[in-house]
């Protein structure tokens, strides 16, 4: 039980002496916590947090705590809490923690940020998070909490937090000084554009960041100096893309303005909205107002407002009634991204596939189960009906199949499956959505035996995922359980279960041939040379008869951090292999991780734009990609001779493996030779 003695605060010396006295007490509390056994640490923790709170309220307190960040973590401050695994922290949740009325929550969040600052500045080599990851995280945290830098505590904060409200402000001023004020807005804008280049389905975090920039721009008390260049396009895309809504008048006023416009004015509005939407991937709440208005003004203007090419226009005209119904049912000011999803879906021409249009009509009238409605309302609010919210998700997934993210959940397999179906088999995806949302059950087959998502015991995720797009929110829990059940059916089989699970889970087009370069029993590398030659023969155009990849294929990679340290196994989709604009052979793939622009160490940096990528694709030079691959599928009936790649190239790929995730997996030389590998001396 924590007790507060305000008399101590008033009796302590002022200024530097006061801080020095508090730091001595903090050091003593840290030492006590360090020396305690794990079961006794919870009893010692309140003293550390209370003293840290008083330090953080002082001028220079944040810097002093940053210097003790490593000692605090090693003492066990974060033990058993969400902050114990910084690699999984979610930037958007910091706002809630920092606004908390609980002093311990505010303090431990502050301690966590200061720990990551020490990591980002290279003063603390953390075993779980790299300097680049820490810097990236802090950039996002500051972007989402700009109000702490530029605004005084609100009445609500003062009422709920009292003097505690000063701690987040001291913290963020220290973060800004260490990272650099001039870089915050510019870094934020750069970060927003980098994320938008990947065209994610979930753009709420980005919209929050853009809103923060708009607030800063509108505040005369904030001098951004020369920073903020390039922000206007982002802010206008959300709050004033066209002349008639330039000053952000509100949707009701804008609706009134539309009613008095002639065709030329409507044409100008349609062009402006379409340009803003396709430039950024963000959709203003005013855009659906225009689209709904244009339903009565001819399909030419509607096609213009969606920014359609001749392909999309033809699809719109062929399926006019369906498109109108989709706009009425799913495109509202509360679901603006549905407009972008609809436009891209029409551009893909998938409505021409015979089952898709009838399946979309079914989706429009789908009766959602009570559970599905509650899940959607709980996550997205009730500003719009759950059915409209799900329809927005369906349109976005069909329009942006490579924009699916797994959120902060270990469900990369399920996210990959949804993306693959949206990309390759859209009517199957729509069937899954109907089953999950209407029936609360999905039934798939594994080697001829039906598997029910309701009968399966549990999935990979321990809790129900919440930070997902509407379709994933409803479908992923079912897929996760089925995927786990398929894995359980493979217990006792020799080798990796993905050999049997992936084709049954993802679809018939997943190759039944399977290669893995890790011995499942020992975790050691095996047959690496043969594995690589086979992968080149199956996927590299120079070695497979210049045959492009026909269907997206599931694959597994060994993810590494920027220091090339092994992080874990991860599911991806190989999409295509081709020459980039600089004539470098690259593998283009889908990564269900929410942000695919990653540094995997040893000079391997995943590109998401500028190297011939389509929206949502990641890419690497072929040999770098091969060095992080540990599982791939192929058609066993295709030509099977191993690729005669040069020993020099083979050595380069093997070197990447041995310097990163394979460093401690190299088998003894004798075993290596027995496994069919040429000893290469590395």
BELJOCOR-V359607 format. One record per pair of residues at least 24 apart in sequence whose ideal C-beta (glycine too) atoms are under 6 Angstrom apart, sorted by the first residue. I is the first residue (numbers start at 1). J is the second residue. If there is no record, write none. Layout:
BEGIN
i=I j=J
i=I j=J
END
This chain:
BEGIN
i=2 j=46
i=19 j=58
i=19 j=60
i=22 j=54
i=22 j=55
i=23 j=64
i=25 j=51
i=26 j=51
i=26 j=55
i=30 j=71
i=30 j=75
i=33 j=75
i=33 j=76
i=34 j=75
i=41 j=76
i=49 j=104
i=49 j=107
i=52 j=107
i=53 j=103
i=53 j=107
i=56 j=110
i=56 j=167
i=62 j=170
i=62 j=171
i=62 j=174
i=65 j=114
i=66 j=114
i=66 j=117
i=66 j=118
i=69 j=114
i=69 j=115
i=69 j=118
i=69 j=124
i=70 j=124
i=72 j=111
i=73 j=115
i=83 j=108
i=83 j=112
i=86 j=128
i=86 j=129
i=87 j=128
i=87 j=129
i=90 j=408
i=91 j=140
i=91 j=141
i=91 j=144
i=92 j=205
i=94 j=141
i=95 j=145
i=98 j=168
i=101 j=160
i=101 j=161
i=103 j=164
i=106 j=164
i=106 j=167
i=110 j=167
i=110 j=171
i=117 j=178
i=130 j=561
i=130 j=562
i=130 j=563
i=132 j=562
i=132 j=599
i=139 j=187
i=139 j=191
i=142 j=184
i=143 j=188
i=143 j=209
i=144 j=208
i=146 j=212
i=146 j=216
i=148 j=172
i=149 j=176
i=150 j=222
i=182 j=227
i=185 j=224
i=185 j=227
i=185 j=228
i=186 j=227
i=189 j=230
i=189 j=231
i=196 j=280
i=196 j=281
i=197 j=608
i=197 j=609
i=198 j=596
i=198 j=608
i=198 j=616
i=199 j=281
i=199 j=400
i=199 j=403
i=199 j=615
i=199 j=616
i=200 j=403
i=200 j=405
i=201 j=396
i=201 j=400
i=201 j=403
i=201 j=469
i=202 j=405
i=202 j=469
i=210 j=234
i=210 j=238
i=237 j=276
i=237 j=280
i=237 j=282
i=238 j=282
i=238 j=284
i=241 j=272
i=241 j=273
i=241 j=276
i=241 j=284
i=242 j=269
i=242 j=272
i=244 j=269
i=245 j=286
i=251 j=289
i=251 j=333
i=254 j=286
i=254 j=289
i=255 j=289
i=258 j=293
i=266 j=301
i=270 j=301
i=270 j=304
i=270 j=305
i=273 j=305
i=274 j=305
i=274 j=307
i=277 j=340
i=278 j=307
i=283 j=336
i=283 j=337
i=283 j=339
i=283 j=340
i=285 j=333
i=285 j=336
i=287 j=336
i=287 j=339
i=288 j=331
i=288 j=332
i=288 j=333
i=288 j=336
i=288 j=339
i=291 j=327
i=291 j=331
i=295 j=324
i=306 j=343
i=307 j=343
i=308 j=346
i=311 j=347
i=311 j=349
i=312 j=346
i=312 j=347
i=315 j=346
i=315 j=349
i=315 j=351
i=316 j=346
i=319 j=351
i=319 j=357
i=322 j=357
i=325 j=364
i=329 j=364
i=329 j=391
i=330 j=388
i=330 j=391
i=330 j=392
i=330 j=395
i=332 j=384
i=334 j=383
i=334 j=384
i=335 j=384
i=335 j=388
i=335 j=392
i=337 j=396
i=338 j=392
i=338 j=395
i=341 j=395
i=341 j=396
i=341 j=399
i=342 j=395
i=344 j=399
i=344 j=400
i=345 j=395
i=345 j=398
i=345 j=399
i=350 j=426
i=355 j=427
i=356 j=426
i=356 j=427
i=359 j=427
i=359 j=430
i=363 j=394
i=366 j=438
i=367 j=438
i=368 j=437
i=369 j=440
i=371 j=440
i=372 j=437
i=372 j=474
i=375 j=473
i=379 j=466
i=379 j=473
i=389 j=470
i=390 j=470
i=393 j=469
i=393 j=470
i=393 j=471
i=394 j=471
i=397 j=422
i=397 j=471
i=398 j=422
i=398 j=426
i=402 j=590
i=402 j=616
i=403 j=616
i=405 j=594
i=406 j=592
i=407 j=465
i=407 j=467
i=407 j=468
i=408 j=467
i=409 j=461
i=409 j=465
i=410 j=460
i=410 j=461
i=411 j=461
i=411 j=476
i=411 j=480
i=412 j=570
i=412 j=571
i=412 j=592
i=413 j=483
i=413 j=571
i=414 j=476
i=414 j=479
i=414 j=480
i=415 j=592
i=416 j=571
i=416 j=573
i=416 j=592
i=417 j=479
i=417 j=506
i=419 j=590
i=420 j=506
i=420 j=552
i=420 j=573
i=424 j=552
i=432 j=475
i=433 j=471
i=436 j=474
i=436 j=475
i=436 j=478
i=437 j=474
i=442 j=478
i=444 j=482
i=446 j=486
i=446 j=489
i=446 j=504
i=451 j=482
i=451 j=485
i=453 j=478
i=453 j=481
i=453 j=482
i=456 j=481
i=456 j=482
i=456 j=485
i=459 j=484
i=460 j=484
i=495 j=520
i=496 j=520
i=498 j=631
i=502 j=554
i=506 j=554
i=509 j=551
i=510 j=554
i=510 j=633
i=511 j=633
i=511 j=634
i=511 j=635
i=512 j=636
i=513 j=634
i=513 j=636
i=514 j=633
i=515 j=632
i=516 j=631
i=517 j=630
i=518 j=630
i=524 j=665
i=524 j=667
i=525 j=662
i=525 j=665
i=525 j=666
i=526 j=675
i=527 j=675
i=527 j=676
i=528 j=677
i=529 j=677
i=529 j=678
i=530 j=676
i=532 j=626
i=532 j=653
i=533 j=642
i=533 j=643
i=534 j=642
i=535 j=626
i=535 j=632
i=536 j=643
i=536 j=645
i=537 j=642
i=537 j=643
i=538 j=634
i=539 j=577
i=543 j=643
i=549 j=576
i=553 j=633
i=555 j=631
i=555 j=632
i=556 j=630
i=556 j=631
i=557 j=628
i=557 j=629
i=558 j=628
i=558 j=630
i=558 j=661
i=560 j=600
i=560 j=601
i=560 j=660
i=560 j=661
i=562 j=599
i=562 j=601
i=563 j=601
i=564 j=601
i=564 j=602
i=564 j=660
i=566 j=661
i=580 j=611
i=580 j=612
i=581 j=612
i=584 j=621
i=585 j=622
i=586 j=619
i=586 j=621
i=587 j=620
i=587 j=622
i=587 j=625
i=588 j=617
i=588 j=619
i=589 j=618
i=591 j=618
i=602 j=659
i=602 j=660
i=623 j=652
i=623 j=653
i=626 j=653
i=627 j=653
i=627 j=656
i=627 j=657
i=658 j=682
END
